Amino acid sequence: MAILDVLSFPDERLRTVAKPVEEVNDEIKQLVSDMFETMKDENGIGLAATQVNRHVQVVVMDVSEDQNEPRVFINPEITRKDGSTTKMAVPLAKKVAFRFQVITRKWNALKRLLLKR
């Protein structure tokens, strides 16, 4: 496992559109493992591949209190947004982000047992 360099705003590489993952191969499994290691090193709860300059649709997170429920989202997609929106302040951002009350989403999950943890 390796600690990856994390990009910081306003790095233009963060605007790169990530490509879908075509196949969950050894390279993607290694990326996921490295992303978890990096996320923990940064004391984070989530990390997108774009944040480590890998522009594929992979997100890792663990929002559990004990950091023992890792989740992997491959090719995540919001399929529906419902309810009223509220503005979300993003420091130094040029655009306003909106939060919906309800969203429907889908993704492919990489099972925990595939992770070298």
Phi and psi restraints in degrees (value plus and minus 20) as a CYANA .aco file:
   2 ALA   PHI    -158.3  -118.3
   2 ALA   PSI     128.3   168.3
   3 ILE   PHI    -106.1   -66.1
   3 ILE   PSI     104.0   144.0
   4 LEU   PHI    -115.2   -75.2
   4 LEU   PSI     133.6   173.6
   5 ASP   PHI     -93.4   -53.4
   5 ASP   PSI     112.5   152.5
   6 VAL   PHI    -120.9   -80.9
   6 VAL   PSI     108.0   148.0
   7 LEU   PHI     -95.0   -55.0
   7 LEU   PSI     127.8   167.8
   8 SER   PHI    -139.4   -99.4
   8 SER   PSI     125.5   165.5
   9 PHE   PHI     -80.0   -40.0
   9 PHE   PSI     114.3   154.3
  10 PRO   PHI    -122.4   -82.4
  10 PRO   PSI      12.9    52.9
  11 ASP   PHI     -71.9   -31.9
  11 ASP   PSI     103.9   143.9
  12 GLU   PHI     -83.1   -43.1
  12 GLU   PSI     -44.3    -4.3
  13 ARG   PHI     -83.6   -43.6
  13 ARG   PSI     -41.2    -1.2
  14 LEU   PHI     -88.4   -48.4
  14 LEU   PSI     -35.5     4.5
  15 ARG   PHI    -108.4   -68.4
  15 ARG   PSI     -24.7    15.3
  16 THR   PHI     -85.8   -45.8
  16 THR   PSI     111.8   151.8
  17 VAL   PHI     -97.1   -57.1
  17 VAL   PSI     104.1   144.1
  18 ALA   PHI     -95.0   -55.0
  18 ALA   PSI     125.3   165.3
  19 LYS   PHI    -113.8   -73.8
  19 LYS   PSI     129.8   169.8
  20 PRO   PHI     -82.5   -42.5
  20 PRO   PSI     130.3   170.3
  21 VAL   PHI    -101.3   -61.3
  21 VAL   PSI     103.7   143.7
  22 GLU   PHI    -102.8   -62.8
  22 GLU   PSI     -55.8   -15.8
  23 GLU   PHI    -169.7  -129.7
  23 GLU   PSI     116.8   156.8
  24 VAL   PHI    -106.0   -66.0
  24 VAL   PSI      71.5   111.5
  25 ASN   PHI    -126.4   -86.4
  25 ASN   PSI    -193.2  -153.2
  26 ASP   PHI     -81.3   -41.3
  26 ASP   PSI     -54.6   -14.6
  27 GLU   PHI     -83.8   -43.8
  27 GLU   PSI     -63.6   -23.6
  28 ILE   PHI     -88.1   -48.1
  28 ILE   PSI     -61.7   -21.7
  29 LYS   PHI     -80.9   -40.9
  29 LYS   PSI     -60.0   -20.0
  30 GLN   PHI     -87.0   -47.0
  30 GLN   PSI     -61.5   -21.5
  31 LEU   PHI     -78.5   -38.5
  31 LEU   PSI     -65.9   -25.9
  32 VAL   PHI     -79.7   -39.7
  32 VAL   PSI     -66.4   -26.4
  33 SER   PHI     -80.7   -40.7
  33 SER   PSI     -65.1   -25.1
  34 ASP   PHI     -85.6   -45.6
  34 ASP   PSI     -56.2   -16.2
  35 MET   PHI     -86.1   -46.1
  35 MET   PSI     -60.6   -20.6
  36 PHE   PHI     -82.9   -42.9
  36 PHE   PSI     -63.1   -23.1
  37 GLU   PHI     -81.1   -41.1
  37 GLU   PSI     -63.3   -23.3
  38 THR   PHI     -85.8   -45.8
  38 THR   PSI     -64.2   -24.2
  39 MET   PHI     -78.9   -38.9
  39 MET   PSI     -65.3   -25.3
  40 LYS   PHI     -86.0   -46.0
  40 LYS   PSI     -59.3   -19.3
  41 ASP   PHI     -82.6   -42.6
  41 ASP   PSI     -52.1   -12.1
  42 GLU   PHI    -109.3   -69.3
  42 GLU   PSI     -18.5    21.5
  43 ASN   PHI      37.8    77.8
  43 ASN   PSI      19.7    59.7
  44 GLY   PHI    -120.6   -80.6
  44 GLY   PSI     154.8   194.8
  45 ILE   PHI    -138.3   -98.3
  45 ILE   PSI     -27.0    13.0
  46 GLY   PHI    -182.8  -142.8
  46 GLY   PSI     133.7   173.7
  47 LEU   PHI    -175.4  -135.4
  47 LEU   PSI     112.5   152.5
  48 ALA   PHI    -119.8   -79.8
  48 ALA   PSI     127.9   167.9
  49 ALA   PHI     -76.8   -36.8
  49 ALA   PSI     -55.4   -15.4
  50 THR   PHI     -79.4   -39.4
  50 THR   PSI     -51.7   -11.7
  51 GLN   PHI     -87.4   -47.4
  51 GLN   PSI     -37.8     2.2
  52 VAL   PHI    -133.2   -93.2
  52 VAL   PSI       5.6    45.6
  53 ASN   PHI      41.5    81.5
  53 ASN   PSI      12.6    52.6
  54 ARG   PHI    -139.4   -99.4
  54 ARG   PSI      94.4   134.4
  55 HIS   PHI    -119.0   -79.0
  55 HIS   PSI      42.1    82.1
  56 VAL   PHI    -145.1  -105.1
  56 VAL   PSI     137.4   177.4
  57 GLN   PHI    -102.4   -62.4
  57 GLN   PSI      59.4    99.4
  58 VAL   PHI    -153.4  -113.4
  58 VAL   PSI     111.9   151.9
  59 VAL   PHI    -152.0  -112.0
  59 VAL   PSI     115.6   155.6
  60 VAL   PHI    -138.3   -98.3
  60 VAL   PSI     128.1   168.1
  61 MET   PHI    -179.6  -139.6
  61 MET   PSI     137.0   177.0
  62 ASP   PHI    -169.7  -129.7
  62 ASP   PSI      81.4   121.4
  63 VAL   PHI    -118.2   -78.2
  63 VAL   PSI     -13.4    26.6
  64 SER   PHI     -91.4   -51.4
  64 SER   PSI     130.4   170.4
  65 GLU   PHI     -80.0   -40.0
  65 GLU   PSI     -58.1   -18.1
  66 ASP   PHI    -113.8   -73.8
  66 ASP   PSI     -14.2    25.8
  67 GLN   PHI      32.8    72.8
  67 GLN   PSI      27.1    67.1
  68 ASN   PHI    -148.4  -108.4
  68 ASN   PSI      -0.1    39.9
  69 GLU   PHI    -150.1  -110.1
  69 GLU   PSI      45.7    85.7
  70 PRO   PHI     -85.3   -45.3
  70 PRO   PSI     122.4   162.4
  71 ARG   PHI    -149.4  -109.4
  71 ARG   PSI     120.8   160.8
  72 VAL   PHI    -143.1  -103.1
  72 VAL   PSI     109.9   149.9
  73 PHE   PHI    -139.0   -99.0
  73 PHE   PSI      98.8   138.8
  74 ILE   PHI    -132.4   -92.4
  74 ILE   PSI     108.3   148.3
  75 ASN   PHI      35.9    75.9
  75 ASN   PSI      28.7    68.7
  76 PRO   PHI     -85.1   -45.1
  76 PRO   PSI     128.7   168.7
  77 GLU   PHI    -170.7  -130.7
  77 GLU   PSI     110.4   150.4
  78 ILE   PHI    -104.4   -64.4
  78 ILE   PSI     101.0   141.0
  79 THR   PHI    -119.9   -79.9
  79 THR   PSI     -38.3     1.7
  80 ARG   PHI    -179.6  -139.6
  80 ARG   PSI     122.8   162.8
  81 LYS   PHI    -146.1  -106.1
  81 LYS   PSI     107.9   147.9
  82 ASP   PHI    -149.1  -109.1
  82 ASP   PSI     139.3   179.3
  83 GLY   PHI      67.2   107.2
  83 GLY   PSI     155.7   195.7
  84 SER   PHI     -93.4   -53.4
  84 SER   PSI     139.5   179.5
  85 THR   PHI    -129.1   -89.1
  85 THR   PSI     134.3   174.3
  86 THR   PHI    -146.5  -106.5
  86 THR   PSI     128.2   168.2
  87 LYS   PHI     -97.1   -57.1
  87 LYS   PSI     123.9   163.9
  88 MET   PHI    -138.5   -98.5
  88 MET   PSI     103.3   143.3
  89 ALA   PHI     -96.6   -56.6
  89 ALA   PSI     109.3   149.3
  90 VAL   PHI    -142.9  -102.9
  90 VAL   PSI      89.9   129.9
  91 PRO   PHI     -75.2   -35.2
  91 PRO   PSI     117.3   157.3
  92 LEU   PHI      46.0    86.0
  92 LEU   PSI     -16.9    23.1
  93 ALA   PHI    -102.1   -62.1
  93 ALA   PSI     126.9   166.9
  94 LYS   PHI    -106.8   -66.8
  94 LYS   PSI     -37.7     2.3
  95 LYS   PHI    -137.1   -97.1
  95 LYS   PSI     136.9   176.9
  96 VAL   PHI    -115.4   -75.4
  96 VAL   PSI     115.2   155.2
  97 ALA   PHI    -118.0   -78.0
  97 ALA   PSI     128.2   168.2
  98 PHE   PHI    -136.6   -96.6
  98 PHE   PSI     126.3   166.3
  99 ARG   PHI    -135.9   -95.9
  99 ARG   PSI     109.1   149.1
 100 PHE   PHI    -114.0   -74.0
 100 PHE   PSI     133.6   173.6
 101 GLN   PHI     -88.4   -48.4
 101 GLN   PSI     -58.4   -18.4
 102 VAL   PHI    -156.9  -116.9
 102 VAL   PSI     114.0   154.0
 103 ILE   PHI    -150.6  -110.6
 103 ILE   PSI     131.1   171.1
 104 THR   PHI    -132.6   -92.6
 104 THR   PSI     115.6   155.6
 105 ARG   PHI    -160.5  -120.5
 105 ARG   PSI     143.2   183.2
 106 LYS   PHI    -164.3  -124.3
 106 LYS   PSI     138.5   178.5
 107 TRP   PHI    -186.6  -146.6
 107 TRP   PSI     148.9   188.9
 108 ASN   PHI    -121.4   -81.4
 108 ASN   PSI     113.9   153.9
 109 ALA   PHI    -124.2   -84.2
 109 ALA   PSI     119.9   159.9
 110 LEU   PHI    -115.9   -75.9
 110 LEU   PSI     101.3   141.3
 111 LYS   PHI     -84.0   -44.0
 111 LYS   PSI     123.9   163.9
 112 ARG   PHI     -75.3   -35.3
 112 ARG   PSI     -53.6   -13.6
 113 LEU   PHI     -86.9   -46.9
 113 LEU   PSI     -36.3     3.7
 114 LEU   PHI     -97.5   -57.5
 114 LEU   PSI     -36.8     3.2
 115 LEU   PHI    -101.6   -61.6
 115 LEU   PSI     119.0   159.0
 116 LYS   PHI    -109.7   -69.7
 116 LYS   PSI      69.0   109.0
